[in-house]
């Protein structure tokens, strides 16, 4: 069998185990001119869901105001199905605060607060607070 130019031929099969967090892998290969090359790549492994913590809740007759904290930046965050505001910058400890305000003209506020958060890796958590 004749080798074609730019054809990729595997020399070995290798399996790499990664740990949670950043993992750096250095790849060694030979280019078309038979020159040895290397390239470093970083692989991020994130299998943990965001940790959502309620910091404060204020219930008045027609207003519900809740403050939460999440331990990492999240790409999606909703409270009772509505998008919540996330502070753009983290706190000193790396957490992010977000706020939820609900107004009820008829005096009927939500019985439960349901928080859904999804991080950059797609890990999703749902927290219920009554």
N, CA, C and O atoms as a MOPAC input file, in Angstrom:
PM7 MOZYME 1SCF
protein

 N      0.84400 1    -1.17600 1     0.00000 1
 C      0.00000 1     0.00000 1     0.00000 1
 C      0.88600 1     1.23500 1     0.00000 1
 O      1.80200 1     1.36900 1     0.81200 1
 N      0.59700 1     2.11000 1    -0.90600 1
 C      1.40500 1     3.30800 1    -1.07600 1
 C      0.84000 1     4.44800 1    -0.22800 1
 O     -0.37300 1     4.65800 1    -0.19500 1
 N      1.71100 1     5.17800 1     0.45100 1
 C      1.27500 1     6.29400 1     1.29900 1
 C      1.03700 1     7.52400 1     0.44300 1
 O      1.88800 1     7.89700 1    -0.36500 1
 N     -0.12500 1     8.16300 1     0.61800 1
 C     -0.45100 1     9.38400 1    -0.09000 1
 C     -0.00700 1    10.57200 1     0.75200 1
 O      0.00700 1    10.50300 1     1.98100 1
 N      0.35000 1    11.64400 1     0.09100 1
 C      0.73300 1    12.86000 1     0.80000 1
 C     -0.46500 1    13.37300 1     1.59300 1
 O     -1.59400 1    13.32800 1     1.10400 1
 N     -0.23700 1    13.85300 1     2.79800 1
 C     -1.25200 1    14.38900 1     3.71200 1
 C     -2.18800 1    13.32200 1     4.27100 1
 O     -3.18500 1    13.65000 1     4.91400 1
 N     -1.88500 1    12.08200 1     4.04000 1
 C     -2.70000 1    11.02700 1     4.61500 1
 C     -2.30300 1    10.85000 1     6.07600 1
 O     -1.11900 1    10.84800 1     6.41400 1
 N     -3.27700 1    10.70700 1     6.91000 1
 C     -3.01200 1    10.53500 1     8.33800 1
 C     -2.99500 1     9.05100 1     8.64100 1
 O     -3.98400 1     8.35000 1     8.42800 1
 N     -1.88000 1     8.58500 1     9.13300 1
 C     -1.74600 1     7.18700 1     9.51300 1
 C     -1.47500 1     7.11400 1    11.00600 1
 O     -0.46700 1     7.64300 1    11.47500 1
 N     -2.34000 1     6.47800 1    11.75100 1
 C     -2.08500 1     6.36500 1    13.19000 1
 C     -0.92000 1     5.41700 1    13.45200 1
 O     -0.85000 1     4.32100 1    12.89600 1
 N     -0.01600 1     5.86200 1    14.30500 1
 C      1.11100 1     5.01600 1    14.67000 1
 C      0.77600 1     4.16900 1    15.89200 1
 O      1.12600 1     2.99100 1    15.97400 1
 N      0.10200 1     4.79000 1    16.81600 1
 C     -0.29200 1     4.06900 1    18.02700 1
 C     -1.65300 1     4.58400 1    18.47400 1
 O     -2.06500 1     5.68800 1    18.11900 1
 N     -2.32600 1     3.78000 1    19.24200 1
 C     -3.55000 1     4.23000 1    19.88300 1
 C     -3.24100 1     4.45100 1    21.34700 1
 O     -2.68300 1     3.58300 1    22.01900 1
 N     -3.60900 1     5.62000 1    21.83000 1
 C     -3.36900 1     5.93800 1    23.23400 1
 C     -4.63500 1     6.49500 1    23.84400 1
 O     -5.42200 1     7.17000 1    23.18100 1
 N     -4.81500 1     6.20500 1    25.10300 1
 C     -5.93800 1     6.75500 1    25.84300 1
 C     -5.37100 1     7.59300 1    26.96900 1
 O     -4.43900 1     7.19100 1    27.66500 1
 N     -5.95300 1     8.76500 1    27.12900 1
 C     -5.47600 1     9.69500 1    28.13800 1
 C     -6.57500 1     9.89000 1    29.16900 1
 O     -7.73300 1    10.11600 1    28.81700 1
 N     -6.21700 1     9.80400 1    30.41500 1
 C     -7.16500 1    10.08400 1    31.49700 1
 C     -6.96500 1    11.51900 1    31.94100 1
 O     -5.83800 1    11.96300 1    32.16300 1
 N     -8.06300 1    12.23800 1    32.06900 1
 C     -8.00100 1    13.61600 1    32.51500 1
 C     -8.60400 1    13.72500 1    33.90400 1
 O     -9.44400 1    12.91600 1    34.29800 1
 N     -8.16200 1    14.73800 1    34.64200 1
 C     -8.71700 1    15.01800 1    35.95700 1
 C     -9.59400 1    16.26300 1    35.85700 1
 O     -9.52800 1    16.99200 1    34.86700 1
 N    -10.39900 1    16.50400 1    36.85900 1
 C    -11.24400 1    17.69400 1    36.90500 1
 C    -10.35900 1    18.93400 1    36.85700 1
 O     -9.35400 1    19.00400 1    37.56400 1
 N    -10.71900 1    19.90000 1    36.04100 1
 C     -9.95800 1    21.13900 1    35.91500 1
 C     -9.17300 1    21.17000 1    34.61200 1
 O     -9.50400 1    20.47000 1    33.65500 1
 N     -8.12800 1    21.99200 1    34.59100 1
 C     -7.30800 1    22.13900 1    33.38900 1
 C     -6.27800 1    21.02800 1    33.28800 1
 O     -5.61800 1    20.68500 1    34.26900 1
 N     -6.14700 1    20.47200 1    32.10000 1
 C     -5.16800 1    19.43300 1    31.79600 1
 C     -4.39800 1    19.87400 1    30.56100 1
 O     -4.99800 1    20.25800 1    29.55700 1
 N     -3.08100 1    19.81900 1    30.62900 1
 C     -2.26400 1    20.18500 1    29.47800 1
 C     -1.70700 1    18.92000 1    28.84800 1
 O     -1.15000 1    18.05600 1    29.52500 1
 N     -1.87100 1    18.83400 1    27.53200 1
 C     -1.39700 1    17.68300 1    26.77300 1
 C     -0.40600 1    18.19400 1    25.73900 1
 O     -0.67000 1    19.18200 1    25.05300 1
 N      0.72500 1    17.52500 1    25.62800 1
 C      1.68700 1    17.88800 1    24.59800 1
 C      1.70700 1    16.77800 1    23.55500 1
 O      1.96300 1    15.61600 1    23.86900 1
 N      1.43400 1    17.15100 1    22.32600 1
 C      1.37800 1    16.20000 1    21.21700 1
 C      2.68800 1    16.27000 1    20.43500 1
 O      3.17300 1    17.35500 1    20.11500 1
 N      3.25100 1    15.10900 1    20.13300 1
 C      4.46300 1    15.02400 1    19.32800 1
 C      4.11300 1    14.32200 1    18.02700 1
 O      3.42000 1    13.30500 1    18.03000 1
 N      4.59000 1    14.86700 1    16.92100 1
 C      4.29200 1    14.27000 1    15.62600 1
 C      5.39200 1    14.62900 1    14.62900 1
 O      6.26800 1    15.45000 1    14.90600 1
 N      5.32000 1    14.00600 1    13.49200 1
 C      6.27000 1    14.25900 1    12.42100 1
 C      5.50200 1    14.86600 1    11.25000 1
 O      4.48800 1    14.32000 1    10.81400 1
 N      5.99400 1    16.00600 1    10.74100 1
 C      5.28000 1    16.65600 1     9.64800 1
 C      5.64400 1    16.01100 1     8.30400 1
 O      6.38200 1    15.02600 1     8.25400 1
 N      5.11900 1    16.57800 1     7.22900 1
 C      5.32000 1    16.00600 1     5.89500 1
 C      6.78900 1    15.99700 1     5.48300 1
 O      7.19200 1    15.18600 1     4.64900 1
 N      7.58900 1    16.88600 1     6.05500 1
 C      9.02700 1    16.93800 1     5.74800 1
 C      9.84800 1    16.10300 1     6.71400 1
 O     11.07200 1    16.21700 1     6.76300 1
 N      9.17500 1    15.27300 1     7.47100 1
 C      9.79500 1    14.37600 1     8.43400 1
 C     10.51500 1    15.12500 1     9.55700 1
 O     11.48800 1    14.63800 1    10.13200 1
 N     10.00800 1    16.31500 1     9.84700 1
 C     10.53100 1    17.12000 1    10.94500 1
 C      9.65900 1    16.87500 1    12.17600 1
 O      8.43100 1    16.89600 1    12.10100 1
 N     10.31700 1    16.64400 1    13.30000 1
 C      9.55900 1    16.43100 1    14.53900 1
 C      8.95600 1    17.75000 1    15.00300 1
 O      9.61000 1    18.79300 1    14.98500 1
 N      7.71500 1    17.68100 1    15.41100 1
 C      6.99400 1    18.86300 1    15.87500 1
 C      6.30100 1    18.51500 1    17.19500 1
 O      6.08800 1    17.34600 1    17.51600 1
 N      5.96200 1    19.53800 1    17.93200 1
 C      5.15700 1    19.33300 1    19.13700 1
 C      4.18100 1    20.49100 1    19.27000 1
 O      4.40600 1    21.58800 1    18.75800 1
 N      3.11100 1    20.21600 1    19.95900 1
 C      2.08100 1    21.22700 1    20.15300 1
 C      1.40700 1    20.96400 1    21.49100 1
 O      1.04900 1    19.82900 1    21.80600 1
 N      1.23600 1    22.02700 1    22.28000 1
 C      0.56700 1    21.89500 1    23.57100 1
 C     -0.88300 1    22.34500 1    23.43700 1
 O     -1.18900 1    23.34300 1    22.78400 1
 N     -1.75400 1    21.58700 1    24.06600 1
 C     -3.18000 1    21.91000 1    24.10300 1
 C     -3.65600 1    21.79600 1    25.53900 1
 O     -3.18600 1    20.94100 1    26.28900 1
 N     -4.57900 1    22.64900 1    25.92000 1
 C     -5.17300 1    22.58700 1    27.24300 1
 C     -6.60400 1    22.09800 1    27.10900 1
 O     -7.37800 1    22.61300 1    26.30200 1
 N     -6.94300 1    21.10700 1    27.90200 1
 C     -8.28600 1    20.53600 1    27.90900 1
 C     -8.89000 1    20.81700 1    29.27600 1
 O     -8.29300 1    20.50300 1    30.30600 1
 N    -10.07800 1    21.41200 1    29.27900 1
 C    -10.76100 1    21.70800 1    30.52800 1
 C    -11.82900 1    20.65400 1    30.76600 1
 O    -12.70200 1    20.44700 1    29.92400 1
 N    -11.75900 1    19.99000 1    31.91000 1
 C    -12.76500 1    19.00400 1    32.29700 1
 C    -13.59700 1    19.61400 1    33.41900 1
 O    -13.07500 1    19.96000 1    34.47900 1
 N    -14.89500 1    19.73900 1    33.17200 1
 C    -15.81000 1    20.31000 1    34.15500 1
 C    -17.03200 1    19.41100 1    34.22000 1
 O    -17.88700 1    19.44700 1    33.33500 1
 N    -17.11100 1    18.60100 1    35.27700 1
 C    -18.24400 1    17.68800 1    35.43700 1
 C    -19.11400 1    18.06900 1    36.62700 1
 O    -20.07100 1    17.36600 1    36.95200 1
 N    -18.78100 1    19.18500 1    37.27800 1
 C    -19.50600 1    19.58700 1    38.48000 1
 C    -20.54800 1    20.65700 1    38.15400 1
 O    -20.29500 1    21.57800 1    37.37700 1
 N    -21.71900 1    20.51100 1    38.76400 1
 C    -22.77000 1    21.51000 1    38.57600 1
 C    -22.44200 1    22.75000 1    39.39600 1
 O    -21.73900 1    22.65800 1    40.40300 1
 N    -22.94500 1    23.91300 1    38.97200 1
 C    -22.73000 1    25.12000 1    39.76800 1
 C    -23.38800 1    24.97500 1    41.13700 1
 O    -24.43600 1    24.34200 1    41.26300 1
 N    -22.77600 1    25.55900 1    42.15300 1
 C    -23.31700 1    25.53800 1    43.50800 1
 C    -24.07000 1    26.84500 1    43.74700 1
 O    -23.47100 1    27.91900 1    43.77900 1
 N    -25.38500 1    26.74100 1    43.91200 1
 C    -26.24100 1    27.91600 1    44.12200 1
 C    -26.59900 1    28.00600 1    45.59500 1
 O    -27.04900 1    27.02600 1    46.18900 1
 N    -26.39700 1    29.19800 1    46.19700 1
 C    -26.67500 1    29.41200 1    47.61800 1
 C    -27.54400 1    30.66300 1    47.76100 1
 O    -27.23000 1    31.70800 1    47.19100 1
 N    -28.63500 1    30.55400 1    48.52100 1
 C    -29.46000 1    31.72200 1    48.79700 1
 C    -28.79700 1    32.53900 1    49.89900 1
 O    -28.46900 1    32.01300 1    50.96300 1
 N    -28.60300 1    33.83000 1    49.63500 1
 C    -27.97600 1    34.71000 1    50.62100 1
 C    -28.99700 1    35.48300 1    51.43900 1
 O    -28.81500 1    35.68900 1    52.63800 1
 N    -30.08800 1    35.91400 1    50.77800 1
 C    -31.06500 1    36.74400 1    51.48000 1
 C    -32.40100 1    36.64700 1    50.76100 1
 O    -32.44800 1    36.52300 1    49.53800 1
 N    -33.48900 1    36.70500 1    51.52800 1
 C    -34.83000 1    36.73600 1    50.94900 1
 C    -35.65900 1    37.74800 1    51.73000 1
 O    -35.69300 1    37.72900 1    52.96000 1
 N    -36.32300 1    38.62900 1    50.99500 1
 C    -37.18400 1    39.63900 1    51.60300 1
 C    -38.55300 1    39.49500 1    50.96100 1
 O    -38.69600 1    39.61900 1    49.74400 1
 N    -39.56300 1    39.23200 1    51.79200 1
 C    -40.93300 1    39.09200 1    51.30700 1
 C    -41.77500 1    40.19200 1    51.92400 1
 O    -41.91600 1    40.28500 1    53.14300 1
 N    -42.32600 1    41.01900 1    51.05900 1
 C    -43.26000 1    42.05200 1    51.48300 1
 C    -44.59500 1    41.72600 1    50.81800 1
 O    -44.64900 1    40.81500 1    49.99100 1
 N    -45.67300 1    42.43600 1    51.14800 1
 C    -46.97600 1    42.07200 1    50.59300 1
 C    -47.00800 1    41.89600 1    49.07500 1
 O    -47.64500 1    40.95800 1    48.59600 1
 N    -46.35700 1    42.74500 1    48.31200 1
 C    -46.42900 1    42.64200 1    46.85600 1
 C    -45.07100 1    42.46600 1    46.18700 1
 O    -44.98300 1    42.50800 1    44.96000 1
 N    -44.01800 1    42.27000 1    46.96500 1
 C    -42.67800 1    42.17600 1    46.37400 1
 C    -41.88600 1    41.05300 1    47.03500 1
 O    -41.89600 1    40.89000 1    48.25500 1
 N    -41.20700 1    40.29200 1    46.19700 1
 C    -40.28000 1    39.25800 1    46.65500 1
 C    -38.91800 1    39.61700 1    46.08500 1
 O    -38.77300 1    39.78900 1    44.87500 1
 N    -37.92500 1    39.73000 1    46.94900 1
 C    -36.56900 1    40.05800 1    46.50900 1
 C    -35.63000 1    39.00400 1    47.07900 1
 O    -35.56200 1    38.82100 1    48.29500 1
 N    -34.89800 1    38.30400 1    46.19500 1
 C    -34.01000 1    37.22800 1    46.62700 1
 C    -32.61100 1    37.48800 1    46.07100 1
 O    -32.45100 1    37.86400 1    44.91000 1
 N    -31.60200 1    37.28200 1    46.92000 1
 C    -30.20900 1    37.39900 1    46.50600 1
 C    -29.56500 1    36.02100 1    46.62200 1
 O    -29.67100 1    35.36100 1    47.65500 1
 N    -28.90100 1    35.59900 1    45.55700 1
 C    -28.23500 1    34.31000 1    45.50200 1
 C    -26.77000 1    34.49000 1    45.18500 1
 O    -26.32900 1    35.55900 1    44.76200 1
 N    -26.02700 1    33.42200 1    45.39800 1
 C    -24.62600 1    33.37700 1    45.00600 1
 C    -24.40500 1    32.06900 1    44.24600 1
 O    -25.01500 1    31.04800 1    44.56300 1
 N    -23.54000 1    32.10900 1    43.25500 1
 C    -23.18300 1    30.91200 1    42.50600 1
 C    -21.66000 1    30.86200 1    42.44500 1
 O    -21.01200 1    31.89900 1    42.30600 1
 N    -21.07900 1    29.65300 1    42.54900 1
 C    -19.63000 1    29.52000 1    42.72500 1
 C    -18.81300 1    29.58700 1    41.44100 1
 O    -17.59000 1    29.45400 1    41.48700 1
 N    -19.46100 1    29.78900 1    40.29600 1
 C    -18.73000 1    29.92600 1    39.03900 1
 C    -19.56400 1    30.73800 1    38.07700 1
 O    -20.76700 1    30.90400 1    38.28300 1
 N    -18.93700 1    31.24900 1    37.02200 1
 C    -19.68300 1    31.99200 1    36.02400 1
 C    -20.61900 1    31.03200 1    35.30400 1
 O    -20.20700 1    29.94000 1    34.91300 1
 N    -21.86100 1    31.42400 1    35.12800 1
 C    -22.82600 1    30.57400 1    34.44300 1
 C    -23.30100 1    31.27000 1    33.17200 1
 O    -23.41400 1    32.49400 1    33.12200 1
 N    -23.57600 1    30.46200 1    32.14400 1
 C    -24.02200 1    31.07000 1    30.88700 1
 C    -25.52700 1    31.26700 1    30.84500 1
 O    -26.02100 1    32.11100 1    30.09800 1
 N    -26.26200 1    30.49700 1    31.63900 1
 C    -27.70800 1    30.66500 1    31.72300 1
 C    -28.13400 1    30.60500 1    33.18100 1
 O    -27.67000 1    29.76000 1    33.94700 1
 N    -29.01800 1    31.51000 1    33.54600 1
 C    -29.48800 1    31.57100 1    34.91200 1
 C    -30.92100 1    32.07100 1    34.89300 1
 O    -31.20900 1    33.13300 1    34.34200 1
 N    -31.81400 1    31.30800 1    35.49300 1
 C    -33.20900 1    31.75700 1    35.55100 1
 C    -33.77500 1    31.48000 1    36.93700 1
 O    -33.36600 1    30.55000 1    37.63300 1
 N    -34.73000 1    32.32100 1    37.30700 1
 C    -35.44700 1    32.15600 1    38.56300 1
 C    -36.93100 1    32.14000 1    38.20100 1
 O    -37.44200 1    33.07200 1    37.58000 1
 N    -37.60700 1    31.07300 1    38.59700 1
 C    -39.02100 1    30.88400 1    38.26000 1
 C    -39.27200 1    31.08600 1    36.76600 1
 O    -40.29000 1    31.65100 1    36.36800 1
 N    -38.33200 1    30.61700 1    35.94800 1
 C    -38.47900 1    30.66900 1    34.49800 1
 C    -38.08300 1    31.98600 1    33.85500 1
 O    -38.12700 1    32.10200 1    32.63000 1
 N    -37.69900 1    32.97900 1    34.64100 1
 C    -37.29900 1    34.27400 1    34.09800 1
 C    -35.79400 1    34.45600 1    34.25700 1
 O    -35.21200 1    34.05300 1    35.26500 1
 N    -35.16900 1    35.06900 1    33.25100 1
 C    -33.73400 1    35.31600 1    33.32500 1
 C    -33.41200 1    36.21400 1    34.50600 1
 O    -34.13000 1    37.17500 1    34.78100 1
 N    -32.33800 1    35.89800 1    35.19500 1
 C    -31.90200 1    36.69100 1    36.34700 1
 C    -30.65700 1    37.48300 1    35.96300 1
 O    -29.92500 1    37.10800 1    35.04700 1
 N    -30.43200 1    38.57600 1    36.67400 1
 C    -29.26000 1    39.40500 1    36.41000 1
 C    -28.07500 1    38.86800 1    37.19400 1
 O    -28.16300 1    38.64800 1    38.40200 1
 N    -26.97600 1    38.66100 1    36.49900 1
 C    -25.74400 1    38.17400 1    37.11500 1
 C    -24.72300 1    39.30000 1    37.08000 1
 O    -24.52700 1    39.94000 1    36.04600 1
 N    -24.08000 1    39.53600 1    38.20400 1
 C    -23.02500 1    40.55300 1    38.21200 1
 C    -21.93600 1    40.15200 1    37.24300 1
 O    -21.57700 1    38.97700 1    37.16000 1
 N    -21.40800 1    41.11100 1    36.51500 1
 C    -20.40200 1    40.82400 1    35.49400 1
 C    -19.05200 1    40.44000 1    36.09600 1
 O    -18.27400 1    39.73100 1    35.45900 1
 N    -18.77100 1    40.89200 1    37.29500 1
 C    -17.47200 1    40.63500 1    37.90700 1
 C    -17.65000 1    39.78500 1    39.15900 1
 O    -18.61500 1    39.95500 1    39.90400 1
 N    -16.71800 1    38.87700 1    39.38200 1
 C    -16.84500 1    38.00700 1    40.56200 1
 C    -16.52300 1    38.74900 1    41.85400 1
 O    -15.85100 1    39.78000 1    41.85800 1
 N    -17.02900 1    38.18400 1    42.95200 1
 C    -16.65600 1    38.65200 1    44.28300 1
 C    -15.19900 1    38.27200 1    44.53600 1
 O    -14.59500 1    37.55700 1    43.73700 1
 N    -14.64000 1    38.74400 1    45.63300 1
 C    -13.24900 1    38.43200 1    45.97200 1
 C    -12.99400 1    36.93200 1    46.09400 1
 O    -11.88900 1    36.46600 1    45.81600 1
 N    -14.01200 1    36.17300 1    46.50800 1
 C    -13.83800 1    34.72300 1    46.68000 1
 C    -14.14500 1    33.92000 1    45.41100 1
 O    -14.15800 1    32.69000 1    45.44400 1
 N    -14.39300 1    34.61800 1    44.28700 1
 C    -14.63900 1    33.92800 1    43.02200 1
 C    -16.09500 1    33.60400 1    42.75500 1
 O    -16.42100 1    33.08000 1    41.69000 1
 N    -16.98000 1    33.90500 1    43.69800 1
 C    -18.40600 1    33.64900 1    43.48700 1
 C    -19.03300 1    34.82900 1    42.74800 1
 O    -18.44900 1    35.91000 1    42.66700 1
 N    -20.21700 1    34.60500 1    42.21900 1
 C    -20.98600 1    35.65300 1    41.54800 1
 C    -22.32200 1    35.78700 1    42.25300 1
 O    -22.93800 1    34.78400 1    42.61500 1
 N    -22.78100 1    37.02600 1    42.45400 1
 C    -24.09000 1    37.25000 1    43.04600 1
 C    -25.10800 1    37.51700 1    41.94700 1
 O    -24.77300 1    38.06200 1    40.89500 1
 N    -26.34500 1    37.13000 1    42.19900 1
 C    -27.41600 1    37.50200 1    41.29700 1
 C    -28.66500 1    37.78900 1    42.10700 1
 O    -28.80200 1    37.37700 1    43.25900 1
 N    -29.57000 1    38.51000 1    41.46700 1
 C    -30.71800 1    39.05600 1    42.17500 1
 C    -31.99400 1    38.71500 1    41.41900 1
 O    -32.00600 1    38.63800 1    40.19000 1
 N    -33.05200 1    38.51400 1    42.16500 1
 C    -34.35300 1    38.24700 1    41.57600 1
 C    -35.38800 1    39.08800 1    42.30300 1
 O    -35.42500 1    39.13400 1    43.53300 1
 N    -36.21300 1    39.74100 1    41.52900 1
 C    -37.28300 1    40.57000 1    42.10700 1
 C    -38.59100 1    40.19200 1    41.42200 1
 O    -38.67900 1    40.14600 1    40.19500 1
 N    -39.58500 1    39.92800 1    42.22800 1
 C    -40.90900 1    39.58900 1    41.69900 1
 C    -41.91700 1    40.54300 1    42.32300 1
 O    -41.93700 1    40.73400 1    43.53900 1
 N    -42.74500 1    41.13500 1    41.48800 1
 C    -43.80400 1    42.00700 1    41.97000 1
 C    -45.14100 1    41.38200 1    41.63200 1
 O    -45.32100 1    40.80700 1    40.55900 1
 N    -46.06200 1    41.49900 1    42.54700 1
 C    -47.39700 1    40.95600 1    42.32500 1
 C    -48.42700 1    42.02600 1    42.65200 1
 O    -48.59500 1    42.40200 1    43.81200 1
 N    -49.10200 1    42.50600 1    41.64400 1
 C    -50.12400 1    43.54000 1    41.85100 1
 C    -51.31800 1    42.99400 1    42.60300 1
 O    -52.00800 1    43.73800 1    43.30000 1
 N    -51.57000 1    41.69900 1    42.46900 1
 C    -52.72000 1    41.09800 1    43.14300 1
 C    -52.35200 1    40.50200 1    44.50000 1
 O    -53.19700 1    39.90000 1    45.16300 1
 N    -51.09800 1    40.66500 1    44.91600 1
 C    -50.66100 1    40.13900 1    46.20100 1
 C    -50.28200 1    38.67100 1    46.17700 1
 O    -49.94700 1    38.11400 1    47.22300 1
 N    -50.32200 1    38.02200 1    45.01600 1
 C    -50.00700 1    36.60000 1    44.88500 1
 C    -48.56000 1    36.42100 1    44.41900 1
 O    -48.27500 1    36.46100 1    43.22200 1
 N    -47.67200 1    36.22900 1    45.35700 1
 C    -46.27000 1    35.95900 1    45.02800 1
 C    -46.05900 1    34.45800 1    44.90200 1
 O    -46.86600 1    33.66600 1    45.38900 1
 N    -44.98600 1    34.07800 1    44.25700 1
 C    -44.66400 1    32.66100 1    44.09700 1
 C    -44.48200 1    32.00100 1    45.45000 1
 O    -43.89900 1    32.58700 1    46.36200 1
 N    -44.98200 1    30.77700 1    45.57700 1
 C    -44.80100 1    30.00700 1    46.80600 1
 C    -43.37900 1    29.44700 1    46.87900 1
 O    -42.79100 1    29.35500 1    47.95700 1
 N    -42.83800 1    29.07700 1    45.72000 1
 C    -41.48800 1    28.51400 1    45.63000 1
 C    -40.62300 1    29.41300 1    44.75700 1
 O    -41.11400 1    30.10200 1    43.86300 1
 N    -39.34900 1    29.38800 1    45.03200 1
 C    -38.37500 1    30.03000 1    44.15600 1
 C    -37.55900 1    28.89500 1    43.55100 1
 O    -36.90700 1    28.13600 1    44.26800 1
 N    -37.60000 1    28.78500 1    42.22700 1
 C    -36.87400 1    27.73000 1    41.52300 1
 C    -35.74800 1    28.39100 1    40.72400 1
 O    -35.99600 1    29.18600 1    39.81800 1
 N    -34.52200 1    28.05100 1    41.07400 1
 C    -33.34600 1    28.61000 1    40.41000 1
 C    -32.74100 1    27.53200 1    39.52500 1
 O    -32.49700 1    26.41200 1    39.97300 1
 N    -32.50000 1    27.87700 1    38.26900 1
 C    -31.81800 1    26.97800 1    37.34500 1
 C    -30.56400 1    27.67700 1    36.84400 1
 O    -30.61500 1    28.82400 1    36.40200 1
 N    -29.44100 1    26.97700 1    36.91700 1
 C    -28.17400 1    27.54000 1    36.46200 1
 C    -27.45400 1    26.52600 1    35.58700 1
 O    -27.41400 1    25.33700 1    35.90100 1
 N    -26.87800 1    27.01300 1    34.47500 1
 C    -26.09800 1    26.15700 1    33.58800 1
 C    -24.72600 1    26.79900 1    33.37200 1
 O    -24.62900 1    27.96400 1    32.98700 1
 N    -23.67300 1    26.02800 1    33.62500 1
 C    -22.32400 1    26.57100 1    33.44700 1
 C    -21.87000 1    26.43100 1    31.99400 1
 O    -22.60200 1    25.91400 1    31.15000 1
 N    -20.66200 1    26.89600 1    31.71800 1
 C    -20.11900 1    26.88900 1    30.35600 1
 C    -20.02900 1    25.48700 1    29.75900 1
 O    -20.10300 1    25.32900 1    28.54000 1
 N    -19.87000 1    24.47300 1    30.60200 1
 C    -19.74400 1    23.09200 1    30.11400 1
 C    -21.10600 1    22.42200 1    29.90800 1
 O    -21.17700 1    21.29400 1    29.41900 1
 N    -22.18400 1    23.11600 1    30.28000 1
 C    -23.51500 1    22.54700 1    30.12200 1
 C    -24.02900 1    21.80700 1    31.34200 1
 O    -25.10900 1    21.21800 1    31.29200 1
 N    -23.27900 1    21.82300 1    32.43900 1
 C    -23.75000 1    21.21200 1    33.68600 1
 C    -24.87000 1    22.07100 1    34.25900 1
 O    -24.71100 1    23.28100 1    34.41900 1
 N    -25.99600 1    21.44700 1    34.56600 1
 C    -27.17100 1    22.18800 1    34.99700 1
 C    -27.60200 1    21.76200 1    36.39100 1
 O    -27.56100 1    20.58200 1    36.74000 1
 N    -28.01700 1    22.74900 1    37.18200 1
 C    -28.53700 1    22.47600 1    38.52200 1
 C    -29.86000 1    23.21900 1    38.67100 1
 O    -30.06500 1    24.28400 1    38.08900 1
 N    -30.74200 1    22.63400 1    39.45800 1
 C    -32.02200 1    23.24800 1    39.77400 1
 C    -32.17900 1    23.22000 1    41.29400 1
 O    -32.13300 1    22.15700 1    41.91300 1
 N    -32.36300 1    24.39100 1    41.88000 1
 C    -32.52500 1    24.51200 1    43.32700 1
 C    -33.91600 1    25.05400 1    43.63300 1
 O    -34.40400 1    25.95800 1    42.95400 1
 N    -34.55800 1    24.48700 1    44.67500 1
 C    -35.88900 1    24.91800 1    45.09700 1
 C    -35.79600 1    25.53800 1    46.48600 1
 O    -35.18600 1    24.96900 1    47.39200 1
 N    -36.39900 1    26.69700 1    46.64400 1
 C    -36.44000 1    27.35200 1    47.93600 1
 C    -37.89600 1    27.72300 1    48.20600 1
 O    -38.54600 1    28.36400 1    47.38000 1
 N    -38.39700 1    27.31600 1    49.36100 1
 C    -39.78900 1    27.64700 1    49.71300 1
 C    -39.82400 1    28.66500 1    50.81300 1
 O    -40.90300 1    29.07000 1    51.24500 1

